[in-house]
């Protein structure tokens, strides 16, 4: 139930933002798609922040393995470097 209330609250905030930006609801498709893309990018702030707080470096290989598949929907390429052996 908490998730639904949180989702409703976020929806109200987005509605307020749309009002401030003078975007009518339902938003034009391109505005909605850009908003969804922003949500995909925003979801990756958590893993990046956790990695930085743990003192671990950010690398292109880590980003392409951990974040890019969630953003693009395309599976991460398999690595021959043994990075996945510990999984």
N, C-alpha and C positions, 0 to 999 in steps of 0.2 A: 504494500500500500504506500509505503514511504517513497518508492521509486516513482509511482504514478503522480503523487503530489509534487515531487521535485520536478518531474517532467512538465506538469501543468504550470508550475511556477516559471520554469525556463520559457515555456511557450508564451506566457504573459509578458515576460521581459522582451522576447523577440517581437511580439506584437507592438509593444511600446516603442521599440527601436524602429520598426517599420513605420510607425506613425510619425516619429521624429524625422525620418528620412523621406516622408511623403510617398511611401510605397503602399499601394492598395493591396489588400488581402483578398483573395489569394495572390501571392506575388507572381509577377510574370515569370515564365519558366526559366529564363536565364538568371534572374535574381535568385530564384529558389535553388538552382543548381550550384551557383556560386556559394550560396549559404551552406549547402550540404558539403561542398568541397572544404569550406572553412571548418566545418565540424570535423571532417576527417583529419585535417591538419591539426586542429585543436586537441584531438584525442592523442596525438603523439607528443604533446607537451609533457605529459606525465612520465612516460618512459625516458625521455631525454633528461628531464629534471632529476629523476631518480638516479640516472647514471652519473650526472654531473655531481650530485650531492654525495654519491658514493666515492667520488674521486676518480672515477674511471674515465678514460678518454673517449671522446666521440670520434668515430671513424666512418668513412664512407662505406666500408664493408659492414660495419655494425648497422648503420642506418639502412642500407639496402637489404640486409637480412631481417631486421626487426621491424622497421617502420614502413618501408616502401611497399611490402606486400599488403599491409593494411590500408594504405592510401590508394594503391592502384588496383588491388584485387588480383594481382598476378603473383604466383608463387615465387619465392626467393630462389635464385639460382643455387644449385648445389656447389659446395666448395670442396676442393681437393686438398685443402690445407689442414684438415683435421679439426676444424673449429667445431664441427657437429659431433665429433666422436664422444665428447663428454655428455651429450644430451641423452 
